[in-house]
Amino acid sequence: MPQQSLDNVSIDGFRGLRNLTLDGLGPLNILVGENNSGKTSVLEALSILCNPYEPFEWLEMVRRRDFGGLDETRIHSLRWCFAQRGELADADFMFQSHCEMKSTGAFPLRKLHVEYKDIVGEPSAKELERIARGTGDAIDEQWRGAEITHYVEADPTPLKSSLFDSGTHSTIEPIVIQLWEEDRMMGRFPRSRRRGNLPTDTLTPYSYQINRFQVRSHSQQLFRSIADPTKGREYVLELIRQFDSDIIDIEIASFRGVRAAIYLNHKRLGPAPLSIFGDALRRAVLLASRLHALKGGGVLLIDEIETGIHVSALQRVFAWLANAAKQFDVQIIATTHSLEAVDAIAQSVNDRIDDLVTFHLDQTEQETRVKRIPGELLLRLRRERGLDVR
């Protein structure tokens, strides 16, 4: 089996994960386990691991979990990404902690050590000016915030130089960001991303709720980035026709000249906006565009892979997903609670079962235990013994 972008991963100190090791990752990986076993946390940790030169990924990660803004502040959300022992019950406690991640594979990162600490002070003059423009308020007091530092160790020569053209050395200066609770626009301003990150994307159970800011991104990924736009549309149509065979075409258009939107040309309905179709169709469009954007060695992280897909369509959709991921050389790491999804995934890759690896997670106070189940063993456990591997 060719080397994956991520072959082996270890995570310690991120949320509740303790001494977790995923050995022998494959092209298609499924994480199973009981509630609170750490499945979603693994995906979150991997999104950080794949972006070692972009500490602002921490903000994107906590937004995905707390998309409704239930936490008091984003700083509060960040604190809970690190191991703690009840210290946060004291509002005045100056919390600090760390986590560590390691990897092997074509991605040249070998170790990422992250340190977090609460800070009290004042942003730089440039930051104060920017924040004041965003809030319109006078700023003249000391603030509370957080400082995140990334220490990166990476191979100087990436194995896939076309994908990981980072120019990094095995050791570099620490990468530091400071975030402030009073900054209402925290992390929403354009920032320059450092090269060397692994192309990655995360789909949550709510990602199919496509908003207008994603339409431009979809347009670029599905149409403009392919030499022959017809091939791009056909690639997407192959998936979405699994849900509705009457769909003729997909386009991004503005019929009233207000703003662009995604339309599906339908035999019965004519050009119909994507919003009127079901969750499965919307998720399929998002899934197709994400896969193409990551082609050439990227990693797609999917939380609750079965979301929005009826059990009758699971095998067909997963077969398409496995084939597309292989075609575009995208490694998939997904979670599921569904035994039907596990069976459908195994059936969909039956002809190349070695591509599939299942990891069963079990969380204890001391460690996160992992049992690796190769694809062939998974089939035997399900077909011959009827065991529930979740």
Secondary structure, DSSP 8 states (H G I E B T S, - for coil): ----S-SEEEEESBTT--SEEE-S--SEEEEEESTTSSHHHHHHHHHHHT-TT-TTHHHHHHHHHTTT--SS-HHHHHHTTB--SSGGGSTT---EEEEEEEEESSS-EEEEEEEEEEEEE---HHHHHHHHHHH-----S-EEEEEEEEEEEE-SS-SSTTT------SB---EEEEEETT-TTTT-S-----TT---EEEE-TTTTS--HHHHHHHHIIIIITSSSHHHHHHHHHHHHTTT-TTEEEEEEE-SSSS--EEEEEETTTEEEEGGGS-HHHHHHHHHHHHHHHTTTT-EEEESSTTTT--GGGHHHHHHHHHHHHHHHT-EEEEE---HHHHHHHHHHTGGGGGGEEEEEEEE-SS-EEEEEEEHHHHHHHHHTS-----
